[in-house]
């Protein structure tokens, strides 16, 4: 019998183990796949292998490849790894992921011994580790939790499998089916408990353990598509390409803004000053920004204007492969955990610290814009100082390649009635906004002259074409201009009071130089149709808030966050202690005042307080004995009117009668019936009275006779009179 039970138990353990190991591998691969960084060929091949393995498990069939195949395939993959590293993928991380996936697929169909199963589990963990390098999205937490759940169950079953294999006896007399069910229930209960315990301890260690910001994994992460649109050389169409994506770029929190008042603010990235007809370039030399004693990097030449409107904000950037800081125009200072920052004459800010990629930073900017009259006054005053409307050392801002002559003619036609450079820029901005359409359809044909094609033939495009057309037309009029690539607005999340800026918010606009003031921004692109994106639902805003918390307090959790968390915990504890102390102090003072008032009252009016105290005691006693009093009143009421409830009244009067007779010396025994008790009385007259009472009692008690119940008080009085006689 024990050998049969042992065989059934082994089969159950083996079955559960195979399923959980498969789920562990599946969750590890799913965690990696959700990053979107696996090439389609590898993705389809691994999905096919996992599907076949899942089908074999469902049908309880076995497919084990011969062991020599394992060695040959492993050797082949090891050799192919170097070819993948140097010629196919070209990156260490991608080649390593391909190798791990290949070895995992082989082990799925060749695992025989415990070491093979352990190796398969290690490979699955390697996939989760790779996913942690490739993504910082909060969805990783879901995949990791599923992997941890299946991993704990797998290793529990692996240990049970080993123990059962060496066991020689089997305890109990339970059937195989019952054993399997009990094992499944125990595993389903124990595994989540262990996982929750592990996560609880891990969270405690995570938040308490000293943290260092190292950035050693950032070297393996791939550069994002964001870098193509924010580099020193940008092809026309790069911004339009990234506008097709909904990926989050950054979260911005502006101090004091709780209503989304800056939803149309421009966040500048890089300024481009040279145009070759098909692409823009930045030829400005970078200089190092000095750091002040307060830890802030002060932007050179950044002085608040007369119409200053300074804002302070905090940015949390996603790791998208660009070293450009996105700031509001005009930046005054920037602060963050970076060792070196540079800038150029275009006003762009760059992070040169490769060990600390752009993540979190704070900045201050002057977003004030002078009035038209102020600019005209400054422009007129500057004419007596400079001979030409060009900033010193910035002659390339008037540079133009060979262009279609119609562009200059159009610019002159638009500004024919304008008396100042500012009015000319404003007229061109308005003309482009009102005469051309906005579209993200880039088209497949690349024209020889994209700006002329946009202005005179297609007459619709995205922001790059609007900005390029305006910059070129301004230069044909002798007005210095440059194109700036950055972002516009973003969606305001009132849950976190932050702006969520996505790829689709990428934008290009124009900055034009005005003597006596500096650079002024112009945005010639018409507003896009709101129906293209719409406002996100409330659920999406909550999801974004959760993702931000994940990025802020998990991915970017460092010593500064620990310090902040410790300060908040200390302040909260101190405030709680002080509130508790103040509350008890108030209660103590109230009780003390009541005690003093009571003492004075007791001294002044002792009789009144004594009467009140007695009254309270009486009320207390009445309250405690309310049930007894209520029962006594009901008994007296029924005894006075027995015809209302003959059965209950009969019992009351019979008890009174037996107590009265007991005082004469005849006690009713529990074993005696009422008739037997009446016959036991040796006083003839008393016996006759008790016998009549008993007959009336029985009719009232068992026949519910109101007439007989009415005579019971009279008969009781007769019996009492005979006793006294």
Buried (B, 14 or more C-beta within 10 A) or exposed (E): EEEEBBEBBBEBBBBBBBBBBBBBBBBBBBBBBBBEBBEEEBBEEBEEBBEBBBEBBEEEEEEEEEEEEBEEBBEEBEEBBEEBBEEBBEBEBBBBBBBBBBBBBBBBBBBEEEEEBBBBBEBBBBBBBBBBBBBBBBBBEBBBBBBBBBBBBBBBBBEBBEEBEEEEEBEEEBEBEEBBEEBEEEBEEEBEEBBEEBBEEEEEEEBEEEBEBEBEEBEBBEEBBBBBBBBBBBBBBBBBBBBEBEBBBBBBBBEEBEEBEBEEBBBBBBBBBBBEBBBBBBBBEBEEBEBEEEEBBBBEEBEBBEEEEEBBBBBBBBBBBBBBBBBBBBBBBBBBBBEBBBBBBBBBBBBEBEEBBBBBBBBBBBBBBBEEEBBBBBBEEBEEEEEEBBBEEBEBBBEBEEBBEEBBEBBEEBBEEBEBBBBBBBBBBEBBBEEBEBBBEBEEEEBEBBBBBBBEEBEBBBBBBBBBBBBBBBBBBEBBBBBBBBBBBBBBBEEBBBBBBBBBBBBBBBBBBBBBBBBBBBBBBBEBEEEEEEEBEEEEBEEBBBBBEBBBBBBBBBEEBBEEBEEEEEEEEEEEEEEEEEEEEEEEEEEEEEEEEEEEEEEEEEEEBEEEEEEEEEEEEEEEEEEEEEEEEEBEEBBEEBBEBBBBBBBBBBEBBBEBBEEEEBEBEEEEEBEEBBEBBEBEEBBEBBBBBBBBBBBBBEEEBBEBBBBBBEBBEBBBEBBEE
